[in-house]
Amino acid sequence: METNSDSNLSNLSNRLRERKFSLDECFLCARSLKEFGSSSEHVFPRWLQARFNLWDQKLILLNGSSIPYRYLTVPCCDECNRYQLAPIESIISRAVDAGYSEIRRLPIKVLYLWLGKIFYGILYKELFLAMERGDPDLGSILPTSALAEFDSLLFFLHEARGLVEPVDFSAASIKTFQTQVPDFVNLQWDFSDNIETQFIACRMGHVGVIGILQDGGVHQSFMEDLSFLDGIPLHPIQFAEICARFSYLSSLVQRTPKWVTMGGSPHQTIQLPLGGFSLKPWFAEWDPHIYAQFLSHYLGYPLEMLFRAPDQVATFLRDDSGNPLFIDFEEKPQMPIRRLPDHA
């Protein structure tokens, strides 16, 4: 299904870099919808919206406004929709139906492409939504120039088209968790992201997935430190705490991974050594008080409930003896109460 033009690395790179960000071109490949067929891609797929009753639920955007999930669509060519993205949705849908063990067996590549499409799709949608609905002169929520920061994410998403192949590395750190399932379907779903650090998290039924995109895998070892929770179905509060932890940790990264791509079929990308020649630590120093502020945001609890000076921060992951903590949702059905945007 692939066109000859995209087998040329320069042609692909130039088109992505010089794209017009128009409703007349595909959000993924930037090709003309008049030439390659027009369709509408749901950022949060239909199967997900149906499964967790999201049609009328709303996502809070960067400007504080909200939009129903069903209206979160982006322009997409027929080829990318049918032949590149739809198969990924089918894999994820079947795995979510099968439960945590099946999701855990999925290659990181599949989870990365799925999370990356959602992350980039929301940003792309915000290019066409007014900052103030009553004052269109203020422009859109997100200027097109802002998407330049996510050029590498967009490029790596073309692995879904069979055009890009990371060689012996993963562009992201991703971990899955087993989660408890509240009886009320609207409580079975949760979403958050951090656009500054490309952190993204979804809790969907039995499964919770967190990812930090374009980090070159630098957070993966820290995620594996939570392997003591494997086999423990997490309470929504516990999953929210994990989100807070990695949303904050990702903000401490002080260096950026670098990649080199060689033209071919597919275009092969290698990652330069993460250590490089710099002596600068990968992460800035962890500040318990700032982390507690992240935790307060993700749980919706007052900061004074979670932090005691100088450095004590509450946790719901371990008991007082340091053992993994199981919190039964049926006995303690307290949900995180976010008071700030889901998409921030």
Secondary structure, 3 states (H helix, E strand, C coil): CCCHHHHCHHHHHHHHHHCCCCCCECCCCCCEHHHHCEEEEECCCHHHHHHCCCCCCEEECCCCCEEEHHHCEEEEEHHHHHHHHHHHHHHHHHHHHHCHHHHHHCCHHHHHHHHHHHHHHHHHHHCCCECCCCCHHHCECCCHHHHHHHHHHHHHHHHHHCCEEECCCCCCEEEEEEECCCCCHHHCEEEEEECCCCEEEEEECCEEEEEECCCCCCCHHHHHHHHHHCCCCECHHHHHHHHHHHHHHHHCECCCCCEEEECCCCEEEEECCCCCCCCCCCECCCCHHHHHHHHHHHHCCCHHHHEECCCEECCCCECCCCCECCCCCCCCCCCCCCCCCCEC
